[in-house]
Amino acid sequence: MKRKYFFIILFLILAIFLSGCGIITDEEKVRDVIDEYFSAINNQDWNRAKNYCIYESDVYYETCFLEDYIDSLYPSIVIINCQVDIFDITITGDYASAYIDGNFTIITNGHSIMDDSSGYFYLQKVSNNWKIYNQNGE
């Protein structure tokens, strides 16, 4: 009899833990969009990076500018390394902001350009997906 109660309690505990799994909050989605945007920049996957932006937004055009700059360095091998930390995500309806602090390095032919910066990224929810539309760097 005790064994039967043990399995029932074990099953209920497992059900409680599993019921919390799979729920992704808007805050996590915002964080993921920003992380994936910088991952695409690191991989120089420009179409993927622009896909995380609202078309024709400031960030979209800045990504296009960066793509053109990197393309102008051809035939040099270019390595991009963006490392960012994301803080203070605030969501109000279909708009969000996140404070970004990080460094940006471009290495080509043994020379590097480094920039440490911080500021806000602004996002908007479009068709249930978060997209970056602006940034305010310091």
C-alpha positions, 0 to 999 in steps of 0.5 A: 500500500505504501508503494502505491502511495509513493508512486502516486505522489511521485507521479503528481510531483513529476506532473507539477514539474512538467506542467511548467516546462515549455512556456516561453515568456516574451522576455525570453523571446526578446533575449533570444532575438538579440542573441540570435541577431548577434550570432548571425552577425558573428557568422556573417549570415546577413540575411538571417541577421536582417530577418531579426530586424524590422524591414527598413528600420534603423537597425536593418540599415545599420546591418546592411551598412556593416554587410557592405563594409565587410564585403568591401574588405574582400578578398581578406578573411574577416572574423567578427566577434560580438559578445553582449550581455543583456540586462533590464528587459522591459516589455510594454504591450507590443514594444520592448527595450533591453539594455545591451553591454558588450564588445565588437571586434573585427579582425582582418589580416591580423589587424583588429578594430575593437569597440566597447559599447552599451545602450538600448535595443528597441524591439516590436512584436510583429505577428507574434515575433519580436523584431529589432527596430532601433538602438541607442548606443552610448 
